């Protein structure tokens, strides 16, 4: 849609309330199937895989020899700077991708049995799909995923240890990607390597290991291609369970209850880009506002009008606190009291002020993360660009985000007499009738000013809120039961679904199964600084993750759950 010289008319956006959820009382369809009945937080039994006769995970992955082996494996992988950049070109065209060849060679050297017994396919050059065919093709495969790439390092000199040195200090292994997501990558490979080192072990259920290579910049080239490849091979709804990185790890409350918090859904995502083309000129005779000044007003307007939080009964975060109120009522007595009263409004306010992580699990976030403008200190900029990242709560939508942006910029567009081109040719556009009536509202100094400005709005990485994965039934029971067994202690282990504020490669795998769980099995406080300076992982916690992966594979292999309804057309296993 294009608007010239006015950007917007007040009546056109009458349905939008500033600073509030556009669809405040209309939850996105993703939550329509969520049970509104009282959630009881009943826990299925722990599930011990020992009947398969294999060595116990604690016997294999607990001693110093196991620790040193994992330090060797993990440090080798962390030392390889497999960075994905926002401006990367296509594989085969941009040489910055070539470092992934080194990573693949390291995988083959570190995990010979995986490469001996699993078929390896490359997808779009650097995506990797490992598969082994189970002896019972009627069982849907188990799919384990991680990503190979890491985010760039802004300034290596600010790190305690060089970011690709993989320094091990006796407890923590330091380095970019040590936590996100090479912790999962190393752990999954290591669990599979242990299983395949036993020549007598042949899985009943097929196993898929899918490794994207650009998750840190949306996963389009990696998991995007892998998802389509797997759907072509197996068909839709053809996988028993997908486990990827993410979630909220493990949180111990009152030293007697350990909460395992896998993400059973993800927030939506859209990036809004504002590009301003405006008259320039010599800085010795500037306009009252340069293009940077105009754009700064947009930024101030957005940041002064954040979205409102909303807690939905039956949503994952609500159910998490139901469990906490049941098993650890004194950990947060006010939350327990408000839950028992059923006061959602007061509970929303309580959670929104608890901490940022909790606030943004019930609220759409907006963050101005990109600002480009100016080429010379004595020249007014003619082109300025800002980017606003949004992670969309279930009660909101992509079109609501776009509508809110248009509503917020309206007075500033009028003030400077800007022409506007908004989201032309895109999907998820708001149903707003814009007019070409923008004569009024320009800046009124003592002389005439013509900014001759055009504002272009576009969006990228539009991702709907993910569906809620089941937290009951036989597949969840195996997942939950394995967590309880792997992390058993003198207290109680409580697995309960949560919401993830970010996005993972699973956005590209949603057609393969409804049982999509995002969970890195790491204890709270045992990993630090993902995406920033001094990233690191406690290697004892890493060993716990390997134990869990090892047990999960075994428990799913022993179970008859998730069989194909018919064996006539189950794809290539």
C-alpha positions, 0 to 999 in steps of 0.5 A: 500500500502506498500513501503520498504526502500524508501518511495516515489519517486519524480515522483510519486507525481508530481501531488501534489503541496506542501502546496496547495490544491491537487484538487485546481480546482476540488471541491468535488462532494458535491458542484457540485450542488451549484448554481453558479448564483448570490445569492440575500439573499432574506428573507422569512417572519417571522412565528408566531405560535400563531394560534395554541392557545398555550401560547406565548414563551415569556410569558412562558420563560422570567420571573424569575420563568422560569429562576430559573426552567431552572437553576435547570434543567440545573445545575442538568444535568451539575453536572453529569460528563457524560464524553466520552473518546477517549479510552473508551471501549464498553458499558457494558464492560467499567464501565466509561459509567455507569454514563450515567445511572445517567443522564437518571434517572435525565432526567426522574425526571426533565421531567416527561411529556416527559417520560409519553407521548413519547416512549423511546427506548435505542439504544446500551445501552446509546443512547436514542430515544424518539418518539411521534406519530402524528395524521397525519402519512402522515407528515414526523417527525421532528427530534431534536438532542443533545448529552449527553456526554462532554469532559474530564477535564484536571485539575479541579484546574484551573477552577474558579468554580469546573467543575461539580459544575454547579455554577450559578452566577446570569448570567452564569451557569459554568461547563463542558458541560454547553454550549457543548452540555447540553445547547441544551439538556436541552433546547430541553427537556424543550420545549417538557416538556412544550408542553406535560404538556398540556394534550390537545396538541397532535402533528399532526406531529410525533416528534423524540428526538435523543440523542447520547452519544459519539459525542465527540469521533466521535459518532460511538457508539451513533448516529452511532447506532441511525442513523441505527436504525431510517433508519430501522424504517422509511426508507431513506429520511423519516424525514422532518428536523433534527436540531442538535447543531452547527453553528455560533449562532447569531451575531449582526452587527451595532446594527440593523441586527441580523444574524442567522448562522446555518451550512448547511454543515460540513467540512470533517474529517480524522485523520492521524496517523504516527507510527515510529518503530526505533532502541533504545539504551542507551542515553549515546551513542545516534544516531544523531537523536532519534525517537522523533527527526525524528518525530519532523521533520515530524511535522515541515514539516507539520506545515511549509506547511499549506493548501491554502484557497479557496472561492467558489462562491455559497458556504455557507460562500460566501452566508453569506457575500453576505447577510452581504454586502446587509444588513450591507455593512458598517460592513466590507466595504472592503469585500463588495467592493470585493464582488461587484467587483467579485474578488474572489482571493482578497476576499479569501485573505481578509477572510483568514487573518480576523481571524482563525474562518473565515480562516478555513471555507475556508481552510483545517486545519491540527493540530498535536494534539497527540504525544507519545514517550519515556518511560525512560529518559536514553533510546532512544525511540523505538516507537513514535506515532503522530496524525494529525487532518484534517478538510477538506474544500469542495475543498479538499478530504480525498485522497488529504489529504493522498497524501499531507502527503505522499508528505510532508514526502518524503524527511525525509523518504529518509533522514533517510532511513525508510521503509514505510507502508502507508494506507494499506487496507484503502478506499480513498487512493490516486492513487499514484504508489509507488516504493521500491527504498529507498537506498539513503538519509540516515544521513551521520555522520562520522560513519555508522548509521542504524536506522532500522526504519519503518514508518506506516501510518494509518487513522481514522474517515474518514468523507466526506464533508457533502452535502449542506442542502437547504436554500430555499423552504418550509422547510427552510422557516419554519426554517428561519421564526421561527428564525425571529419570535423568535428573533424579535427586532427593527432591521432585523433578517437575517438567512443564511446558513454557514459552520461548521469547526467541525463535529456533530452527524449529520454525522450519520443521513445524509440518513434520510433527506437532510434538516440537520441544525446544529444550537445552538441558542445562541448569540455571546458572551453569551457562553464561553470556550467550551472544555476548562477551565471555560466553561459557558452559559448565562442563559438568552441566554439559555432561548432564545434557549428554546423559539426558540425550543418551537416555531419551534416545533409548526410551523412545527406541524402547517404546511403540508410541507414534507409529504410522497409521499405515505402512503403505506410504511412509517415505524413505527411511 
